[in-house]
Amino acid sequence: MERIAGKTIEEWKNEYPLLKKMVSTEEVFWENPKYRTFEEAINNISLNEKDVKEAEERLNRFSTYIARVFPETQKMDGIIESPTIEIPSMHAYLEKMYNQKIEGKILLKCDSHLAISGSIKARGGIYEVLKHAEDLAIENQMLLFEDDYSILDSERFKNFFSQYSIVVGSTGNLGLSIGIMSAKLGFNVTVHMSSDAKQWKKDLLRRKGVKVVEHESDYGIAVEEGRNQAEQDPNSHFIDDENSTTLFLGYAVAASRLKKQLDQMKITVDENHPLFVYLPCGVGGGPGGVAFGLKLIFKNNVHCFFAEPTHSPCMLLGLMTELHDKISVQEIGIDNRTDADGLAVGRPSGFVGKTLENLISGVYTVGDDRLYKLLSSMADLEEIFLEPSALAGIVGPALLFKEKAGQNYMMDHHLKQKMVNSIHISWATGGSMVPKEVMETYYKRGLQIQLRK
Ligand SMILES: *Cc1c(COP(=O)(O)O)cnc(C)c1O
């Protein structure tokens, strides 16, 4: 009899009845029983505000360089940040889809439109490459913190970085961010792509001079191959999507930027105006880093929910069983096959799960058909084109009100009366880099599914 952490799958299912639904790939909504107040939770976390601040300052130092080598960032002075907008038509559509009133305001965080690589990975991925470049240049007395970093755009620095390599394993978008940024600086960069990775992503990277290694296997194996390659070369830096605190901190910087945007929009978040954020989750680093940053700023007034495909609910599985990276969806009989390629991860990051186990409010899952339906509706109603993964956060506000576990969450935290003032942010994690003809097939697929029902 096969066992996971000493128990049979049947025993696990009896202990956590929600597992049965997960295994039959039904959509589920889970309230985290280990959720604690910020003050309690933060005691067990080794990262802090200072670490996030440092990351923010590092990105500021690089802004002159970024503005110079990526002219599309000039209007933002070399700061890679996305707009936050209201989506009233989608709000109405969701109320209809779920036959459920959604109190408060729904906003969309458009990381789909982040400069350079068009996904949330433009936060963590690019940040880690920049930090590595800075570390090397400073160690070798080529750069000072006080310098104008636009000097990095020179043959001298490119030659210097060309002695070093960067390696990463990815389902696609992390590879895009790391690949584009590393190649621009002059690094030798190799991206190990899992079988889910889309052809256009591989083509685009190769055009930019990135070495792409294709694997028949899923994300976990692509990462292992990358790790092995990097270990054989002392001048090689492996970007570890599963364990990197650097990536995590790069994502966390999103929070202070969002706070500024909300201030500008005159949107208050406080005890009487709770903020709910819905984050599509793959291995966990992106949503985890953003959630951590938000918690540092808004503390108990922000409630972070993660969203996963019904076929890849790895973070939910890890958090619920408390086994984190010691369990995979495949082991309990889920196939990890989803068109939400950014979320096609079978085993979650243990680092993220353990760091945030008391700060994540809950996790829900969404089926691929629903993601496609939302994709075409978002295009029709708001004229925003997202990739399938990025739609997972959209249904969060509806589910919070509709699902029993969501209602319990509001009850447990005395939120019911405050919901009229609530703000809901769905994090749209990617899409603007998707080629037109690929987006067209996504859109049509969504329309077909809408007609079927
Ligand atoms: C990578 C990715 C995510 C999730 O980030 P993780 O760090 O893997 O959890 C969400 N959406 C898109 C589009 C992504 O590319």
Ligand as a Chemical Component Dictionary entry (heavy atoms), coordinates in Angstrom:
data_LIG
# 
_chem_comp.id                   LIG 
_chem_comp.type                 NON-POLYMER 
_chem_comp.pdbx_formal_charge   0 
_chem_comp.three_letter_code    LIG 
# 
loop_
_chem_comp_atom.comp_id 
_chem_comp_atom.atom_id 
_chem_comp_atom.alt_atom_id 
_chem_comp_atom.type_symbol 
_chem_comp_atom.charge 
_chem_comp_atom.model_Cartn_x 
_chem_comp_atom.model_Cartn_y 
_chem_comp_atom.model_Cartn_z 
_chem_comp_atom.pdbx_ordinal 
LIG C1 C1 C 0 4.181 32.218 -12.431 1  
LIG C2 C2 C 0 2.829 32.710 -12.597 2  
LIG C3 C3 C 0 1.925 32.730 -11.533 3  
LIG C4 C4 C 0 2.210 32.193 -10.165 4  
LIG O1 O1 O 0 3.459 32.461 -9.612  5  
LIG P1 P1 P 0 4.199 31.352 -8.736  6  
LIG O2 O2 O 0 5.368 32.040 -8.201  7  
LIG O3 O3 O 0 4.567 30.216 -9.647  8  
LIG O4 O4 O 0 3.220 30.893 -7.707  9  
LIG C5 C5 C 0 0.671 33.230 -11.790 10 
LIG N1 N1 N 0 0.306 33.670 -13.005 11 
LIG C6 C6 C 0 1.151 33.677 -14.042 12 
LIG C7 C7 C 0 0.682 34.190 -15.365 13 
LIG C8 C8 C 0 2.441 33.200 -13.870 14 
LIG O5 O5 O 0 3.271 33.193 -14.904 15 
# 
loop_
_chem_comp_bond.comp_id 
_chem_comp_bond.atom_id_1 
_chem_comp_bond.atom_id_2 
_chem_comp_bond.value_order 
_chem_comp_bond.pdbx_ordinal 
LIG C1 C2 SING 1  
LIG C2 C3 SING 2  
LIG C2 C8 DOUB 3  
LIG C3 C4 SING 4  
LIG C3 C5 DOUB 5  
LIG C4 O1 SING 6  
LIG O1 P1 SING 7  
LIG P1 O2 DOUB 8  
LIG P1 O3 SING 9  
LIG P1 O4 SING 10 
LIG C5 N1 SING 11 
LIG N1 C6 DOUB 12 
LIG C6 C7 SING 13 
LIG C6 C8 SING 14 
LIG C8 O5 SING 15 
# 
